[in-house]
Amino acid sequence: MLEAALTALAAAGGTAVVQAAGTDAWGEFRSGVARLLGRGDQAREYTELERLDQTVTVLEEARLDEAVLVRARQESSWQTRFETLLEGLAGEERGVAVTQLRALVEEQSRGSGAVSAGDDGVAIGGSATLQADRGSVVAWNAGDVTVTPQTPGPHQG
């Protein structure tokens, strides 16, 4: 069984795969994951590339009402793949794999710098200021959001 820090790293790796899937960064990230999991074996690396491509397909084909569950399942699946890899390695070899996985996670984290939302959502990276105008109403439930109510002008009744 892995120590908590390695389990957390594997979980971050699973999340990174799902976040990178289908983005501009996917090609390079995908290759890095396949190299890590393939461990120098071209046949295994090819198999991992196919699994990664399948992940993109599954995520893209998910219906809106099941997207969150599908993403969670894919994250869990990749977490398990990374945990299995790390459990099967010892000593220096495990250390190298940890370094490689950490670099992939950090690269994805830096590279994305973005947030995403489904077709019905809005995603904001950072703080936001929302302002009602012309008699409209603003409602939002999130952290670090400033909602500024505005009184309708005389022409708005």
VMD Tcl script that builds the backbone (N, CA, C; Angstrom):
set m [mol new atoms 471]
animate dup $m
set s [atomselect $m all]
$s set {name element resname resid chain x y z} {
  {N N MET 1 A 0.833 -1.168 0.000}
  {CA C MET 1 A 0.000 0.000 0.000}
  {C C MET 1 A 0.887 1.245 0.000}
  {N N LEU 2 A 0.467 2.246 -0.786}
  {CA C LEU 2 A 1.258 3.461 -0.911}
  {C C LEU 2 A 1.055 4.393 0.277}
  {N N GLU 3 A 2.078 5.166 0.562}
  {CA C GLU 3 A 1.939 6.189 1.590}
  {C C GLU 3 A 1.020 7.288 1.061}
  {N N ALA 4 A 0.473 8.071 1.967}
  {CA C ALA 4 A -0.541 9.069 1.622}
  {C C ALA 4 A -0.065 10.056 0.556}
  {N N ALA 5 A 1.191 10.471 0.628}
  {CA C ALA 5 A 1.704 11.448 -0.332}
  {C C ALA 5 A 1.699 10.881 -1.755}
  {N N LEU 6 A 2.024 9.605 -1.884}
  {CA C LEU 6 A 2.037 8.995 -3.218}
  {C C LEU 6 A 0.622 8.739 -3.725}
  {N N THR 7 A -0.279 8.402 -2.819}
  {CA C THR 7 A -1.679 8.245 -3.204}
  {C C THR 7 A -2.235 9.582 -3.683}
  {N N ALA 8 A -1.892 10.650 -2.989}
  {CA C ALA 8 A -2.333 11.991 -3.394}
  {C C ALA 8 A -1.744 12.370 -4.749}
  {N N LEU 9 A -0.495 12.014 -4.979}
  {CA C LEU 9 A 0.132 12.291 -6.272}
  {C C LEU 9 A -0.565 11.514 -7.383}
  {N N ALA 10 A -0.880 10.249 -7.116}
  {CA C ALA 10 A -1.598 9.440 -8.114}
  {C C ALA 10 A -2.964 10.049 -8.412}
  {N N ALA 11 A -3.642 10.534 -7.376}
  {CA C ALA 11 A -4.950 11.182 -7.571}
  {C C ALA 11 A -4.795 12.445 -8.409}
  {N N ALA 12 A -3.771 13.222 -8.125}
  {CA C ALA 12 A -3.512 14.437 -8.915}
  {C C ALA 12 A -3.202 14.071 -10.362}
  {N N GLY 13 A -2.521 12.946 -10.553}
  {CA C GLY 13 A -2.243 12.478 -11.910}
  {C C GLY 13 A -3.519 12.122 -12.653}
  {N N GLY 14 A -4.443 11.444 -11.968}
  {CA C GLY 14 A -5.723 11.105 -12.579}
  {C C GLY 14 A -6.505 12.343 -12.970}
  {N N THR 15 A -6.506 13.319 -12.079}
  {CA C THR 15 A -7.194 14.576 -12.370}
  {C C THR 15 A -6.539 15.287 -13.543}
  {N N ALA 16 A -5.226 15.286 -13.586}
  {CA C ALA 16 A -4.499 15.951 -14.672}
  {C C ALA 16 A -4.822 15.327 -16.027}
  {N N VAL 17 A -4.942 14.003 -16.067}
  {CA C VAL 17 A -5.292 13.337 -17.331}
  {C C VAL 17 A -6.640 13.841 -17.824}
  {N N VAL 18 A -7.620 13.867 -16.940}
  {CA C VAL 18 A -8.967 14.284 -17.336}
  {C C VAL 18 A -8.986 15.758 -17.722}
  {N N GLN 19 A -8.258 16.595 -16.989}
  {CA C GLN 19 A -8.232 18.013 -17.315}
  {C C GLN 19 A -7.532 18.281 -18.643}
  {N N ALA 20 A -6.511 17.517 -18.944}
  {CA C ALA 20 A -5.757 17.732 -20.185}
  {C C ALA 20 A -6.454 17.147 -21.411}
  {N N ALA 21 A -7.275 16.137 -21.193}
  {CA C ALA 21 A -7.904 15.413 -22.317}
  {C C ALA 21 A -8.611 16.364 -23.270}
  {N N GLY 22 A -8.216 16.293 -24.532}
  {CA C GLY 22 A -8.872 17.070 -25.567}
  {C C GLY 22 A -8.439 18.520 -25.657}
  {N N THR 23 A -7.498 18.966 -24.819}
  {CA C THR 23 A -7.036 20.351 -24.868}
  {C C THR 23 A -5.850 20.474 -25.819}
  {N N ASP 24 A -5.386 21.698 -26.011}
  {CA C ASP 24 A -4.206 21.934 -26.856}
  {C C ASP 24 A -2.966 21.255 -26.292}
  {N N ALA 25 A -2.921 21.098 -24.989}
  {CA C ALA 25 A -1.761 20.489 -24.336}
  {C C ALA 25 A -1.800 18.963 -24.376}
  {N N TRP 26 A -2.877 18.395 -24.867}
  {CA C TRP 26 A -3.089 16.953 -24.779}
  {C C TRP 26 A -1.990 16.135 -25.441}
  {N N GLY 27 A -1.560 16.486 -26.629}
  {CA C GLY 27 A -0.589 15.669 -27.364}
  {C C GLY 27 A 0.689 15.417 -26.580}
  {N N GLU 28 A 1.269 16.480 -26.059}
  {CA C GLU 28 A 2.509 16.346 -25.303}
  {C C GLU 28 A 2.266 15.653 -23.964}
  {N N PHE 29 A 1.198 16.033 -23.294}
  {CA C PHE 29 A 0.871 15.423 -22.001}
  {C C PHE 29 A 0.610 13.934 -22.179}
  {N N ARG 30 A -0.177 13.582 -23.186}
  {CA C ARG 30 A -0.521 12.192 -23.500}
  {C C ARG 30 A 0.749 11.362 -23.707}
  {N N SER 31 A 1.698 11.906 -24.473}
  {CA C SER 31 A 2.961 11.198 -24.724}
  {C C SER 31 A 3.746 10.988 -23.439}
  {N N GLY 32 A 3.763 12.005 -22.584}
  {CA C GLY 32 A 4.477 11.888 -21.318}
  {C C GLY 32 A 3.882 10.828 -20.415}
  {N N VAL 33 A 2.550 10.782 -20.348}
  {CA C VAL 33 A 1.883 9.761 -19.526}
  {C C VAL 33 A 2.174 8.369 -20.081}
  {N N ALA 34 A 2.093 8.227 -21.391}
  {CA C ALA 34 A 2.348 6.914 -22.006}
  {C C ALA 34 A 3.788 6.463 -21.754}
  {N N ARG 35 A 4.741 7.392 -21.851}
  {CA C ARG 35 A 6.151 7.046 -21.563}
  {C C ARG 35 A 6.308 6.619 -20.108}
  {N N LEU 36 A 5.680 7.362 -19.200}
  {CA C LEU 36 A 5.775 7.030 -17.780}
  {C C LEU 36 A 5.224 5.635 -17.511}
  {N N LEU 37 A 4.022 5.372 -17.987}
  {CA C LEU 37 A 3.388 4.079 -17.716}
  {C C LEU 37 A 3.996 2.942 -18.533}
  {N N GLY 38 A 4.544 3.252 -19.703}
  {CA C GLY 38 A 5.155 2.228 -20.553}
  {C C GLY 38 A 6.515 1.769 -20.061}
  {N N ARG 39 A 7.185 2.627 -19.275}
  {CA C ARG 39 A 8.477 2.292 -18.674}
  {C C ARG 39 A 9.487 1.750 -19.671}
  {N N GLY 40 A 9.540 2.343 -20.868}
  {CA C GLY 40 A 10.530 1.943 -21.858}
  {C C GLY 40 A 10.102 0.807 -22.767}
  {N N ASP 41 A 8.956 0.237 -22.549}
  {CA C ASP 41 A 8.438 -0.850 -23.380}
  {C C ASP 41 A 7.487 -0.237 -24.414}
  {N N GLN 42 A 7.877 -0.267 -25.686}
  {CA C GLN 42 A 7.088 0.385 -26.737}
  {C C GLN 42 A 5.684 -0.199 -26.871}
  {N N ALA 43 A 5.549 -1.484 -26.707}
  {CA C ALA 43 A 4.220 -2.098 -26.808}
  {C C ALA 43 A 3.320 -1.598 -25.677}
  {N N ARG 44 A 3.849 -1.529 -24.462}
  {CA C ARG 44 A 3.061 -1.012 -23.330}
  {C C ARG 44 A 2.744 0.463 -23.525}
  {N N GLU 45 A 3.697 1.206 -24.047}
  {CA C GLU 45 A 3.478 2.630 -24.302}
  {C C GLU 45 A 2.346 2.814 -25.318}
  {N N TYR 46 A 2.348 2.018 -26.355}
  {CA C TYR 46 A 1.290 2.081 -27.363}
  {C C TYR 46 A -0.072 1.757 -26.735}
  {N N THR 47 A -0.099 0.745 -25.876}
  {CA C THR 47 A -1.342 0.385 -25.177}
  {C C THR 47 A -1.834 1.549 -24.332}
  {N N GLU 48 A -0.924 2.235 -23.658}
  {CA C GLU 48 A -1.304 3.392 -22.844}
  {C C GLU 48 A -1.824 4.527 -23.719}
  {N N LEU 49 A -1.219 4.735 -24.881}
  {CA C LEU 49 A -1.708 5.759 -25.804}
  {C C LEU 49 A -3.148 5.466 -26.227}
  {N N GLU 50 A -3.435 4.186 -26.477}
  {CA C GLU 50 A -4.807 3.802 -26.838}
  {C C GLU 50 A -5.763 4.057 -25.671}
  {N N ARG 51 A -5.342 3.736 -24.454}
  {CA C ARG 51 A -6.192 3.997 -23.274}
  {C C ARG 51 A -6.451 5.489 -23.107}
  {N N LEU 52 A -5.423 6.285 -23.314}
  {CA C LEU 52 A -5.570 7.731 -23.207}
  {C C LEU 52 A -6.537 8.265 -24.272}
  {N N ASP 53 A -6.423 7.746 -25.480}
  {CA C ASP 53 A -7.353 8.156 -26.541}
  {C C ASP 53 A -8.781 7.752 -26.203}
  {N N GLN 54 A -8.927 6.586 -25.604}
  {CA C GLN 54 A -10.255 6.131 -25.186}
  {C C GLN 54 A -10.837 7.058 -24.125}
  {N N THR 55 A -9.993 7.557 -23.251}
  {CA C THR 55 A -10.451 8.504 -22.237}
  {C C THR 55 A -11.047 9.747 -22.887}
  {N N VAL 56 A -10.366 10.281 -23.876}
  {CA C VAL 56 A -10.886 11.460 -24.588}
  {C C VAL 56 A -12.240 11.141 -25.202}
  {N N THR 57 A -12.347 9.996 -25.841}
  {CA C THR 57 A -13.602 9.603 -26.483}
  {C C THR 57 A -14.730 9.507 -25.461}
  {N N VAL 58 A -14.467 8.845 -24.354}
  {CA C VAL 58 A -15.488 8.676 -23.308}
  {C C VAL 58 A -15.925 10.035 -22.769}
  {N N LEU 59 A -14.971 10.920 -22.521}
  {CA C LEU 59 A -15.305 12.247 -21.995}
  {C C LEU 59 A -16.107 13.059 -23.005}
  {N N GLU 60 A -15.723 12.987 -24.266}
  {CA C GLU 60 A -16.430 13.748 -25.304}
  {C C GLU 60 A -17.830 13.227 -25.553}
  {N N GLU 61 A -18.033 11.934 -25.393}
  {CA C GLU 61 A -19.338 11.334 -25.676}
  {C C GLU 61 A -20.287 11.349 -24.482}
  {N N ALA 62 A -19.792 11.785 -23.340}
  {CA C ALA 62 A -20.633 11.801 -22.134}
  {C C ALA 62 A -21.766 12.807 -22.305}
  {N N ARG 63 A -22.966 12.375 -21.954}
  {CA C ARG 63 A -24.114 13.285 -21.972}
  {C C ARG 63 A -23.935 14.309 -20.865}
  {N N LEU 64 A -24.550 15.446 -21.038}
  {CA C LEU 64 A -24.425 16.523 -20.066}
  {C C LEU 64 A -24.817 16.068 -18.664}
  {N N ASP 65 A -25.885 15.279 -18.563}
  {CA C ASP 65 A -26.368 14.854 -17.249}
  {C C ASP 65 A -25.471 13.811 -16.578}
  {N N GLU 66 A -24.517 13.252 -17.306}
  {CA C GLU 66 A -23.618 12.257 -16.733}
  {C C GLU 66 A -22.158 12.696 -16.748}
  {N N ALA 67 A -21.885 13.903 -17.215}
  {CA C ALA 67 A -20.505 14.359 -17.399}
  {C C ALA 67 A -19.696 14.342 -16.104}
  {N N VAL 68 A -20.263 14.795 -15.012}
  {CA C VAL 68 A -19.528 14.836 -13.740}
  {C C VAL 68 A -19.154 13.425 -13.296}
  {N N LEU 69 A -20.088 12.507 -13.405}
  {CA C LEU 69 A -19.821 11.119 -13.015}
  {C C LEU 69 A -18.771 10.480 -13.930}
  {N N VAL 70 A -18.862 10.716 -15.217}
  {CA C VAL 70 A -17.899 10.157 -16.164}
  {C C VAL 70 A -16.506 10.700 -15.880}
  {N N ARG 71 A -16.410 11.998 -15.628}
  {CA C ARG 71 A -15.109 12.594 -15.308}
  {C C ARG 71 A -14.533 11.959 -14.037}
  {N N ALA 72 A -15.368 11.799 -13.024}
  {CA C ALA 72 A -14.909 11.199 -11.764}
  {C C ALA 72 A -14.427 9.768 -11.982}
  {N N ARG 73 A -15.147 9.022 -12.776}
  {CA C ARG 73 A -14.739 7.629 -13.058}
  {C C ARG 73 A -13.403 7.582 -13.789}
  {N N GLN 74 A -13.229 8.483 -14.747}
  {CA C GLN 74 A -11.970 8.509 -15.497}
  {C C GLN 74 A -10.816 8.933 -14.593}
  {N N GLU 75 A -11.044 9.922 -13.743}
  {CA C GLU 75 A -10.003 10.334 -12.803}
  {C C GLU 75 A -9.607 9.167 -11.899}
  {N N SER 76 A -10.599 8.460 -11.398}
  {CA C SER 76 A -10.346 7.314 -10.521}
  {C C SER 76 A -9.587 6.210 -11.250}
  {N N SER 77 A -9.974 5.965 -12.480}
  {CA C SER 77 A -9.319 4.934 -13.273}
  {C C SER 77 A -7.835 5.252 -13.483}
  {N N TRP 78 A -7.546 6.512 -13.820}
  {CA C TRP 78 A -6.152 6.893 -14.031}
  {C C TRP 78 A -5.389 6.952 -12.714}
  {N N GLN 79 A -6.048 7.339 -11.648}
  {CA C GLN 79 A -5.408 7.303 -10.341}
  {C C GLN 79 A -4.960 5.872 -10.043}
  {N N THR 80 A -5.830 4.927 -10.292}
  {CA C THR 80 A -5.512 3.519 -10.046}
  {C C THR 80 A -4.330 3.075 -10.902}
  {N N ARG 81 A -4.281 3.518 -12.156}
  {CA C ARG 81 A -3.159 3.144 -13.031}
  {C C ARG 81 A -1.846 3.669 -12.450}
  {N N PHE 82 A -1.873 4.929 -11.981}
  {CA C PHE 82 A -0.654 5.504 -11.408}
  {C C PHE 82 A -0.283 4.829 -10.095}
  {N N GLU 83 A -1.269 4.504 -9.261}
  {CA C GLU 83 A -0.990 3.808 -8.008}
  {C C GLU 83 A -0.366 2.436 -8.288}
  {N N THR 84 A -0.919 1.723 -9.246}
  {CA C THR 84 A -0.397 0.399 -9.598}
  {C C THR 84 A 1.047 0.503 -10.064}
  {N N LEU 85 A 1.329 1.504 -10.875}
  {CA C LEU 85 A 2.698 1.719 -11.335}
  {C C LEU 85 A 3.624 1.931 -10.146}
  {N N LEU 86 A 3.266 2.876 -9.281}
  {CA C LEU 86 A 4.138 3.217 -8.155}
  {C C LEU 86 A 4.300 2.063 -7.172}
  {N N GLU 87 A 3.233 1.307 -6.950}
  {CA C GLU 87 A 3.317 0.142 -6.055}
  {C C GLU 87 A 4.258 -0.922 -6.599}
  {N N GLY 88 A 4.340 -1.025 -7.914}
  {CA C GLY 88 A 5.179 -2.048 -8.541}
  {C C GLY 88 A 6.644 -1.686 -8.649}
  {N N LEU 89 A 6.990 -0.479 -8.239}
  {CA C LEU 89 A 8.375 -0.031 -8.318}
  {C C LEU 89 A 8.944 0.134 -6.923}
  {N N ALA 90 A 10.256 0.039 -6.837}
  {CA C ALA 90 A 10.908 0.210 -5.536}
  {C C ALA 90 A 12.125 1.104 -5.695}
  {N N GLY 91 A 12.554 1.666 -4.585}
  {CA C GLY 91 A 13.805 2.412 -4.528}
  {C C GLY 91 A 13.919 3.531 -5.529}
  {N N GLU 92 A 15.070 3.542 -6.183}
  {CA C GLU 92 A 15.389 4.610 -7.131}
  {C C GLU 92 A 14.412 4.640 -8.305}
  {N N GLU 93 A 13.995 3.472 -8.756}
  {CA C GLU 93 A 13.059 3.409 -9.880}
  {C C GLU 93 A 11.727 4.088 -9.512}
  {N N ARG 94 A 11.259 3.861 -8.294}
  {CA C ARG 94 A 10.038 4.528 -7.835}
  {C C ARG 94 A 10.271 6.038 -7.743}
  {N N GLY 95 A 11.413 6.432 -7.244}
  {CA C GLY 95 A 11.748 7.844 -7.128}
  {C C GLY 95 A 11.723 8.549 -8.478}
  {N N VAL 96 A 12.254 7.891 -9.485}
  {CA C VAL 96 A 12.248 8.456 -10.842}
  {C C VAL 96 A 10.811 8.597 -11.346}
  {N N ALA 97 A 10.001 7.567 -11.139}
  {CA C ALA 97 A 8.604 7.611 -11.585}
  {C C ALA 97 A 7.827 8.701 -10.847}
  {N N VAL 98 A 8.077 8.860 -9.559}
  {CA C VAL 98 A 7.414 9.918 -8.779}
  {C C VAL 98 A 7.789 11.283 -9.345}
  {N N THR 99 A 9.058 11.472 -9.627}
  {CA C THR 99 A 9.523 12.744 -10.195}
  {C C THR 99 A 8.862 13.010 -11.539}
  {N N GLN 100 A 8.770 11.985 -12.372}
  {CA C GLN 100 A 8.148 12.140 -13.689}
  {C C GLN 100 A 6.656 12.449 -13.575}
  {N N LEU 101 A 5.964 11.736 -12.688}
  {CA C LEU 101 A 4.533 11.976 -12.506}
  {C C LEU 101 A 4.293 13.368 -11.940}
  {N N ARG 102 A 5.090 13.754 -10.968}
  {CA C ARG 102 A 4.959 15.093 -10.380}
  {C C ARG 102 A 5.171 16.162 -11.458}
  {N N ALA 103 A 6.154 15.969 -12.326}
  {CA C ALA 103 A 6.427 16.933 -13.401}
  {C C ALA 103 A 5.242 17.021 -14.362}
  {N N LEU 104 A 4.643 15.884 -14.688}
  {CA C LEU 104 A 3.474 15.886 -15.568}
  {C C LEU 104 A 2.303 16.638 -14.942}
  {N N VAL 105 A 2.074 16.387 -13.656}
  {CA C VAL 105 A 0.975 17.056 -12.948}
  {C C VAL 105 A 1.223 18.558 -12.902}
  {N N GLU 106 A 2.451 18.941 -12.566}
  {CA C GLU 106 A 2.780 20.369 -12.488}
  {C C GLU 106 A 2.691 21.033 -13.854}
  {N N GLU 107 A 3.148 20.343 -14.883}
  {CA C GLU 107 A 3.073 20.869 -16.244}
  {C C GLU 107 A 1.618 21.107 -16.646}
  {N N GLN 108 A 0.765 20.154 -16.354}
  {CA C GLN 108 A -0.657 20.295 -16.672}
  {C C GLN 108 A -1.271 21.428 -15.868}
  {N N SER 109 A -0.910 21.494 -14.622}
  {CA C SER 109 A -1.439 22.534 -13.741}
  {C C SER 109 A -1.028 23.922 -14.233}
  {N N ARG 110 A 0.222 24.082 -14.602}
  {CA C ARG 110 A 0.709 25.359 -15.129}
  {C C ARG 110 A 0.138 25.630 -16.506}
  {N N GLY 111 A 0.154 24.607 -17.349}
  {CA C GLY 111 A -0.269 24.767 -18.732}
  {C C GLY 111 A -1.730 25.087 -18.877}
  {N N SER 112 A -2.538 24.510 -18.031}
  {CA C SER 112 A -3.960 24.772 -18.165}
  {C C SER 112 A -4.258 26.164 -17.673}
  {N N GLY 113 A -3.806 26.510 -16.490}
  {CA C GLY 113 A -4.068 27.814 -15.939}
  {C C GLY 113 A -5.503 28.251 -16.159}
  {N N ALA 114 A -6.266 27.395 -16.764}
  {CA C ALA 114 A -7.627 27.734 -17.137}
  {C C ALA 114 A -8.597 26.895 -16.340}
  {N N VAL 115 A -9.787 27.354 -16.334}
  {CA C VAL 115 A -10.870 26.604 -15.736}
  {C C VAL 115 A -11.819 26.243 -16.853}
  {N N SER 116 A -12.664 25.275 -16.626}
  {CA C SER 116 A -13.593 24.897 -17.679}
  {C C SER 116 A -14.956 24.626 -17.081}
  {N N ALA 117 A -15.943 24.741 -17.924}
  {CA C ALA 117 A -17.315 24.481 -17.505}
  {C C ALA 117 A -18.025 23.790 -18.655}
  {N N GLY 118 A -19.075 23.071 -18.314}
  {CA C GLY 118 A -19.867 22.414 -19.343}
  {C C GLY 118 A -20.679 23.425 -20.136}
  {N N ASP 119 A -21.490 22.949 -21.047}
  {CA C ASP 119 A -22.270 23.815 -21.921}
  {C C ASP 119 A -23.201 24.748 -21.167}
  {N N ASP 120 A -23.674 24.340 -19.996}
  {CA C ASP 120 A -24.616 25.161 -19.243}
  {C C ASP 120 A -23.941 25.978 -18.155}
  {N N GLY 121 A -22.631 25.988 -18.095}
  {CA C GLY 121 A -21.958 26.613 -16.977}
  {C C GLY 121 A -21.071 27.766 -17.378}
  {N N VAL 122 A -20.608 28.456 -16.363}
  {CA C VAL 122 A -19.654 29.542 -16.511}
  {C C VAL 122 A -18.501 29.218 -15.585}
  {N N ALA 123 A -17.300 29.342 -16.072}
  {CA C ALA 123 A -16.129 29.098 -15.245}
  {C C ALA 123 A -15.290 30.364 -15.202}
  {N N ILE 124 A -14.863 30.731 -14.001}
  {CA C ILE 124 A -14.065 31.931 -13.820}
  {C C ILE 124 A -12.838 31.557 -13.027}
  {N N GLY 125 A -11.683 31.845 -13.552}
  {CA C GLY 125 A -10.449 31.613 -12.820}
  {C C GLY 125 A -10.074 32.874 -12.068}
  {N N GLY 126 A -10.174 32.866 -10.764}
  {CA C GLY 126 A -9.878 34.050 -9.968}
  {C C GLY 126 A -11.140 34.680 -9.443}
  {N N SER 127 A -11.050 35.954 -9.102}
  {CA C SER 127 A -12.199 36.677 -8.559}
  {C C SER 127 A -13.028 37.259 -9.685}
  {N N ALA 128 A -14.272 37.605 -9.358}
  {CA C ALA 128 A -15.168 38.185 -10.357}
  {C C ALA 128 A -16.046 39.222 -9.687}
  {N N THR 129 A -16.420 40.237 -10.441}
  {CA C THR 129 A -17.376 41.226 -9.976}
  {C C THR 129 A -18.572 41.151 -10.908}
  {N N LEU 130 A -19.748 40.937 -10.335}
  {CA C LEU 130 A -20.973 40.833 -11.115}
  {C C LEU 130 A -21.844 42.031 -10.792}
  {N N GLN 131 A -22.457 42.594 -11.815}
  {CA C GLN 131 A -23.262 43.789 -11.601}
  {C C GLN 131 A -24.570 43.659 -12.369}
  {N N ALA 132 A -25.692 43.850 -11.658}
  {CA C ALA 132 A -27.004 43.838 -12.309}
  {C C ALA 132 A -27.189 45.170 -13.019}
  {N N ASP 133 A -27.833 45.124 -14.166}
  {CA C ASP 133 A -28.046 46.339 -14.943}
  {C C ASP 133 A -29.434 46.312 -15.557}
  {N N ARG 134 A -30.043 47.443 -15.661}
  {CA C ARG 134 A -31.350 47.596 -16.306}
  {C C ARG 134 A -32.416 46.691 -15.711}
  {N N GLY 135 A -32.468 46.647 -14.401}
  {CA C GLY 135 A -33.518 45.886 -13.730}
  {C C GLY 135 A -33.293 44.390 -13.665}
  {N N SER 136 A -32.134 43.909 -14.116}
  {CA C SER 136 A -31.867 42.475 -14.045}
  {C C SER 136 A -31.412 42.099 -12.639}
  {N N VAL 137 A -31.338 40.828 -12.377}
  {CA C VAL 137 A -30.954 40.324 -11.066}
  {C C VAL 137 A -29.730 39.440 -11.236}
  {N N VAL 138 A -28.817 39.551 -10.287}
  {CA C VAL 138 A -27.629 38.715 -10.299}
  {C C VAL 138 A -27.679 37.819 -9.076}
  {N N ALA 139 A -27.446 36.528 -9.281}
  {CA C ALA 139 A -27.352 35.590 -8.164}
  {C C ALA 139 A -26.171 34.678 -8.444}
  {N N TRP 140 A -25.355 34.482 -7.433}
  {CA C TRP 140 A -24.168 33.665 -7.631}
  {C C TRP 140 A -23.791 33.031 -6.313}
  {N N ASN 141 A -23.332 31.805 -6.350}
  {CA C ASN 141 A -22.897 31.116 -5.154}
  {C C ASN 141 A -21.487 30.614 -5.406}
  {N N ALA 142 A -20.508 31.358 -4.902}
  {CA C ALA 142 A -19.116 30.971 -5.098}
  {C C ALA 142 A -18.252 31.745 -4.124}
  {N N GLY 143 A -17.025 31.346 -3.992}
  {CA C GLY 143 A -16.101 32.068 -3.134}
  {C C GLY 143 A -15.458 33.227 -3.871}
  {N N ASP 144 A -15.022 34.227 -3.130}
  {CA C ASP 144 A -14.326 35.383 -3.687}
  {C C ASP 144 A -15.073 36.041 -4.835}
  {N N VAL 145 A -16.365 36.173 -4.707}
  {CA C VAL 145 A -17.163 36.844 -5.728}
  {C C VAL 145 A -17.835 38.041 -5.081}
  {N N THR 146 A -17.750 39.188 -5.730}
  {CA C THR 146 A -18.401 40.384 -5.242}
  {C C THR 146 A -19.636 40.629 -6.094}
  {N N VAL 147 A -20.782 40.694 -5.467}
  {CA C VAL 147 A -22.033 40.968 -6.181}
  {C C VAL 147 A -22.438 42.391 -5.819}
  {N N THR 148 A -22.548 43.246 -6.838}
  {CA C THR 148 A -22.878 44.646 -6.616}
  {C C THR 148 A -24.306 44.906 -7.085}
  {N N PRO 149 A -25.249 45.089 -6.144}
  {CA C PRO 149 A -26.614 45.390 -6.575}
  {C C PRO 149 A -26.682 46.811 -7.128}
  {N N GLN 150 A -27.536 46.978 -8.061}
  {CA C GLN 150 A -27.698 48.296 -8.655}
  {C C GLN 150 A -29.178 48.650 -8.648}
  {N N THR 151 A -29.498 49.840 -8.184}
  {CA C THR 151 A -30.877 50.306 -8.136}
  {C C THR 151 A -31.287 50.723 -9.533}
  {N N PRO 152 A -32.481 50.295 -9.995}
  {CA C PRO 152 A -32.925 50.712 -11.332}
  {C C PRO 152 A -33.051 52.227 -11.411}
  {N N GLY 153 A -32.673 52.765 -12.557}
  {CA C GLY 153 A -32.801 54.199 -12.785}
  {C C GLY 153 A -34.250 54.590 -12.997}
  {N N PRO 154 A -34.554 55.910 -13.031}
  {CA C PRO 154 A -35.920 56.373 -13.163}
  {C C PRO 154 A -36.593 55.890 -14.442}
  {N N HIS 155 A -35.827 55.723 -15.519}
  {CA C HIS 155 A -36.408 55.266 -16.777}
  {C C HIS 155 A -36.751 53.774 -16.746}
  {N N GLN 156 A -36.269 53.054 -15.727}
  {CA C GLN 156 A -36.507 51.608 -15.627}
  {C C GLN 156 A -37.666 51.277 -14.701}
  {N N GLY 157 A -38.214 52.271 -14.021}
  {CA C GLY 157 A -39.410 52.051 -13.197}
  {C C GLY 157 A -39.066 51.611 -11.872}
}
mol reanalyze $m
mol bondsrecalc $m
mol representation Tube
mol addrep $m
